[in-house]
Amino acid sequence: MTTILFSFCISLIISLIITPFVGRLGLLLGAIDNVNSRKMHTAIIPRCGGIAFVFAFLFSLLFTSLLNTDISEQFRIDQKTLFLFLGGFLTVGVGLFDDFKRLGHKVKFLFQILGASLAFYGGIRIEIFGFFGVDLYLGFCSYCITVFWFLFFVNAVNLIDGLDGLAAGICFFTFIVLGLLSMLRGDFLTTLYFAALAGSLLGFLRYNFNPASIFMGDGGSYFLGYMIAGLSVLSSMKSQLGAVILIPVVALGVPVIDTILSPVRRFILGRRMFRPDNGHIHHQLVASGFSKKNAVLIIYGISVLLCLVSVGMVHFRDERAGLLLIVLMAVAFIFIRKIGYFEYFTNDKLLGWFKDISDEAGFTHDRRSFLNLQVDIGNSRSIPELWDKMIAAFKKLEFDMAEMQFNMGDSLEQSPEKDDDPGQRQINFEWAREHFDKEKDIFKDSLLKMELPLRTSNGCPSYGSLWLIKDLKRDPISHYTLRRVEHLRRTTINTLRCIEKK
């Protein structure tokens, strides 16, 4: 216990001493976080603070290894430890390079995969998962799941690093609870690692908490996420890999939920799934009226509660653990919905989105029946026949009046309505719903009026125009009306082109 406490204190002291120097180095070399619309700070701040607690962690292990204790003698560089640290250095390295020179997300993602692959090669693997008394052997899926495990935590910590002290504080609580649980299982070497990490973060928080004078940057957040992922697997390999492996997931509940929901939110909103934005949970708290400091403290409180829940899961390795998870997810859902995070996932938006997909795919009966009308229109052999079939489409769409003007080409079939004047090159067709008085109803203030050109592009001939009128008071516009009108317009143009070629 004395060795573990020594490691914690040494890393704390080193971090307190070197963090200000790292901040000055960041300003000197240009590793700074500028102010923009997505950032929550209002001044230029160095973003290379990860260097400070990475060095504090490594030097504390070095000093601890010089002690002549039972725990310090366990510290040796075996294959698992070597490749875990090599993968960590690679991941941290690309993050630090991004702090200074900025890299694309694909390059960073590739190096994250390489770092996780090194850990897997060294033996840090998720090969078996046991829960509710059932052991599931992963086999050839072990590599994919292990790499995903590392990527998930690396990016979870990176995403939550949006307010002063937020990521560092959450990870500090996580390291404390993971260290205590490792100690209860008798895994004192892993406890030593967690203690050194916790001490280095506590010293860094002295300068990173609101108002922050330094940020951890991508290098720091990648390091924390990587170590949580790697050490949790390393520790769990010495016990049943079931509820134990879920502890960091629960302890890091806020960034885990944010990591899961952020790509979904961006996908629904039509944004790039992995491009940063200001829609994260901590942004929503600030937007709800909380100060930045209070928003951080609220998430701290949630994280402490989740850490306590994760401790309870260790003692409930049966159905009670599953019940605890269900209750926890329900509470998390209610909280996140309360702060407005689920405004992107409301029933009307999701229902409308699924309706659009099913309509475009032709799953709905209404879409298939309208498609049948389109096919029928496309089989028209003359303009009068085309117009008669278009009327059926107007009626289905509940329009009140339609007027079409064709610019006749020499090859288009002449209509019976056309007179014998060889200079006349237009044909007008008109239709109105029964009881629609063109002279009076055309001036209502509830009318939707559209003029649609019958041409596809500037390089194509114009076949005229289509006028449509709909009384919205009599029948409101439906979810698909405008889409159906565009389908009708394109079908009409294609049909006119076919008639012209005959």
N, C-alpha and C positions, 0 to 999 in steps of 0.2 A: 504493500500500500504506500510505503514511503517513497519507493522508486517511482510509482505512478504520479504521486503528488509532486515529486521533484521534476519530473518531465513536464508536468503542467505549468509549474512556476517558471522553469527555465524558458519555455517557449513563450510564456506571457511576457517576461522581462525583455527577451530579445525582440519580440514584436513591438513592444512599447518603444524600444530604443531606435530601431531601424526604420519604422514606418515613416517618420517625418523626412528622413534622408531619401527614401524611395520616392516620396512625393516631390521633393525638389528635383530629383533625377527625371521624373516624368515631365515636369514643366520645362526642364532644360532640353530634353530630347524630343519634345512634341507629343508625348503620350497624354493627350488631354481630351476631355469630354466637353465639346462645345455645346452651347445652348441652342436648342431648336424646339419646334412645336411638340415633339414627342417626349422631350426631356422634362423632368420635374424640377430641375435646379435652375438657378438664374445667374450662375457665374461659371467661369472656366475652371475646371477642377481636374487634377491629374487622375488618370484611370489605369495606373499600373500598380495599385496597392497589393495585388496578388503576390508580387515578388516578395513583399515583406513577410507575409505569414507562411509562404512556401519555405523561405530560408529559415524562419523561426522554427518551423516544424522539423526541418532536416537537422539543424544544429542542435536542437533539444535532444533528438535521437542520438546524435553523435556524443554529446556530453553524457547522456544517460548510459550509453554503452560502456563508458569508462568506469562506471560504478561496479563494485564487486557484490552484486546481489543476485538472488535467484532469478528475478525477472530480467535484469539486464543481461544475464548470461543466455537467456532464451533468444535475445536479439542477434540473429545471424542472417546473412544474405543467402537464403536458399533459392531454389529455382522459382518458387511462387512469388517470393518477395522481390527478387531481381526483376522479373518480367512485369510485375505489378508496377514497380517504380519506373521502369523503362517506358511502359505505356503511359504512365502518368506524366513523365517528363515530355514525351512527344505531344500529348494533348495540351499540356500547359504551354509548351513552346509555341504551338500554333496560335493559342489564345493570346500570348504575350506579343507575338509578331503582329497580330491583328490590332492590339492596343496601340502599337506604334505606327503601323503602315496600312492597316485595314485590308482585309481579305474578303473575297466573295464567300457566300454561305456554302457553296458546293465544295470549295477547297477545305474549309474548316470541317465540314461534315466528313470528308474523306479522311482527314487526319484523326478525327474522333474514332472512326471505324478502325483505323490502323492501331491506335492506342488500345482500344478494346480487344483487338485481335491479338496483340502482344500479351495481354493479361490472360486471354484464353489459352494461348500457346503455352504459357508458363504453368497452367493448371488451375487458374481461377475460373471455374466453370460451374454453370447451373446444369447439372446432369440428372437430378432426381428431385421431384417435388412431392412431398407427402402432406396430406391434409385429410382430416376426418378419418384417419386410419388407413388411407389408401395411398400407396406409393406409385407415382407416375414417372416412368423412365423416359427421358426425352430423346435419347438416341442421337440421330443425325441432326435433330432440331436444336441440340444443345448450343451449337455455335451461334445460330441466329438469335436464340433467346438471350444468350449471354451478351452478345454485342448490343442487342436492343436494350438490355438492362442498363448497360453503361451509357449508351446514347440518351436514354430517357432521363437519367439523373443529371448528366452533364448539362443537358438543355433545360431541365426543370429549374435548376439553380440559376442558370443564365437568364431565363425568362423572368424570374421573380426579382432579379437585381435591378429594381427600378426606383426604389426610394432609399434615402440615407439609412444605412444600417440594416436594411430589411433582409437581404440574403445572408449576410454575416450572422445576424442574430438568430435566424431560423436554423442555420447550419450549426451554430453553437449549441442550441438546445438539442438538436438531433445527435450531435457527437456526445453530449453528456449522457443521454439516455442509452445510446448504443454502447457507450463505454461501461455504464453500470450493468447493463444486461450481459455484456461479455464477461465482466468480473463475476457476476452471479453464476455463470456457467463454468468458471474456472479458466477462462481463456485470457490470461493476464497479459500476454504479449499484444493481442489486439486491443485490449483495454489501454495499454501504454500508447498505442498509436492514436486512439481516440482522445486520450488525455492531452497529448501533445498538440493535436489539431485544435482541440477546444481552447487550450491556453493561447495558441497563436491567434485565434480569432478574437478572443476576449481583448487581447492587447490591441489588435487592429481596430476593434469597435470603439476604442477610445478616440480615434480620429475619423471613423467612418459614420458614427451615429450623428443624427441631426443636431446642428448643421455640419455636414460632412466637409472635411478638408481634403479627402482623398477617396477615390473609388477603387474597388477591387479589379474592375475590368474583366474582359473575357478570360484572361489568363487565370485570374483568381477564381472566378465562378466555375470554369472548367475543372480546375484542380479540386475544388470542394465536391462537385458532383461526381467526379471520377473516384475520389477516395471513398465517398459514401457507398458508391456502387461496388467498388472492389473489396473494401474491408468488410462490408456486410455479407458478401458471398464467402470471403475467406473465413469469417467467423462462423457462418451458418454451416460450412462444410464439416464442422466438428460436432454438429447435432443434426436433428431431423430438419431437412430443408423444407419446412412448411410454414407454420405461423411465424417462425423466426425471420424468414426472408421477407415477410410482409411488414416487418417492423419499420424499416426506413420509409416504406411507402406511406404508412399511416403517419409516422412522425413528420414527414415532409408533405403533409396533406394539402396545404395551400398551394405550393408550387406544382405538386402532382396534378391537382385538379386544373390548375391554370394551363399546364402543359397539354392536358388532354383536350380541354375545351377551346384553346386558342386556335389551333388549325381548323377545327370544325366551324368556329365563328367566322374566321376569315373566308373559308370555303363558301359558307352560306351568303356572305356579303359580297362575293365575287372578287375578293382580294387574293393576292398571292399568299399561299398557306404558311410560308416560312419567312415572310417579310415582317420586320418589327412594326408594331403599332402602339397606340395608347388605349387599348381596350382591356388591359389586364385587370385582375382583381384589385390590386392596389390603386390603379387609376380610377376604378369605379368607386372605391372608398373615398378618395379625395374629391371626386366629382359629386359624391353624395353630401358633401359639406364638411367632412372631417379634415383637420389639418394634416399635413404630411407626417408630423411627429405622432399624432394620435392614431393615424392609419397604421403606422408601423407598430405602435403599442398594441393595437387591436389584434393585428396578425400575430404578434408575439404571444398574446394571451391564448389565441387559438392554437398556436404551435405547442405551447406548454401543455394545454389540455390534450392535444393529440399525442404528445409524448407519453402522457400518463395512460392514455388509452392503449398505446402500443405496449406498455409494460403489463397492463392487464391481459392483453392477448397472449402473452407468454405463459400465463398461469391458466388460461382457458383454452386448452388445445382440443376442444371438441366442438359440439354444436353451439356452445355458448360464445365461442370466438366468432363464429359465423353470424350469430345474432347481434353481437356487438358491432361487427362491421356494417350490418344492414342499418342499425340504428344510427351509426356514425354517418353513413352516406345520406340518410334521410335528413339529419340535422344540417349537414354541409349543404345539401340542396336547398333547404329552406333559407339558410343564411345568404348564400350566393344569390338566390332569387330576390331576397329582400334588398340587397344593395344595387339591384338593377342589372346584374351581369347577364341575366337570362332574357333581357329585352330582345336579343337577337334570336331567341329560341321560343318565342311565344307561340301559342297554338295557331293563331291566324297566319303568322309568317311561315311556320313549318307546313301547315296545311296547304297554303297557297303554293309553296315550293313543290310539294309532292303533287299537287294538282297540275302544275305546269309540266312536271316531268311525265306524268301519266298521260297528259293530253298530247304532248309532243311525240311520245312513243306510240300513241294510237290505242291506249288501253281503254279509254272511256268510250261508252256507247255513243255519246254525242259527237265525239271526234270521228268515229268510224262512219256514222251516218252522214256527216258533212263530207267526209272523204268520198263517200259514194256519190254525192252530188258533184264533187269536183271531177270524178271520173266520167260521170254522165255529161258534164259540160265539155270535157275534153273530147268527147266523141261527136260533137256537133259538126255538121257538114256545111252549114250555111250560117250567115249572121242572124237571120230571123230565128232559126232553130236554137242558136246560141243564146239569144236574148230570152226565149221562152224558158230555157233551162235555168238561166240566171235568176229569173223571177222566183223559182222554187227556193233558191238559196236566200234571196231577200226575205222571203216569208219565214224561213227557218230562223234567220237572224233577227226577226221581229222588226225589220225596217218599215217605215211608213211610206217612203217614196224613193224612187230611183230614176235617174235619167242618164242615158248614155249617148255620147256623141262620137261617131266613128268618122275618122278621116279616111275616105275610100281610096284605095290604090287601084291601078288598072286591072289587077288580077283578082281583086276581091269580087265575090258574087254580088250582083246588083239586087237590091231589095225591091219588093213590090211597091213600097212606099216612095221609092225614088222616082222623080219625074224624068222626062226624056231630055232634059237640058244637059248636054254633054259637058258643060262647065261645072256642074254641081258635083262636088266631091265630098259631101257630108251626108250622113244618115243619123237622124235623131230617134231614139227610142225612149219611151217614158212609161213608167208604171207607178201606181199609187195604191195603197191599201184601201180597202172598202171603208167608207165613212171618213176618209181623209180628204178634206177640201183644200185643194192646192191654193185657191185664191185667198182663203182665210187662215187656215192652219199653218201656212208657211211662215207666218209672222209670230208664232208663239215663242216665248222666251225660254222654253224648256227643250228646244230642238238641238240635237247634235247634227252638224252639217259637215260633210267631208267631200272634198274634191280629190280624186285619185287619178294621176296621169297613167295612161295605158302605154307605158314604155318602160324598158328595163334599165337603159343607160343612155348616155348622151350619144353614143355611136349607133344606137338602134333607132329605127323609124318610130314615130309617134302614131299610135292608132286612134288617138283621141283622148277622151276623159270620161270618168264615171263620177256622177254625183249621187251621194246617199244622204238620206235624212231620216232621223229617228227621234221620236218623242220620248224623252227620258222620263217624263211624268207618267206616261202610260205604261212604259216597260223600261226599267233601268237597264243600263248597259251591263252585260254579264262579264265574267272574268275573262272570257275568251273572244269576245266580239271583235275587237280590233285585230287579233291574230287571224280569226276566220276571214275577215275582210281582206287582209293581205294575201292569204292563200287564194281567195277568190280572184283578186286582181291578177296574180301571177298566172293562175290557170286560164283566165280570160286572155291574157297576152299570148300565152303559148298556143291557145286554140286559134286565135286570130292569125298567128304566124302560119299555122298548119293550113288554114283556109286559104291564105294568100298564096301558098305554094301549089295549090291544086290547079 
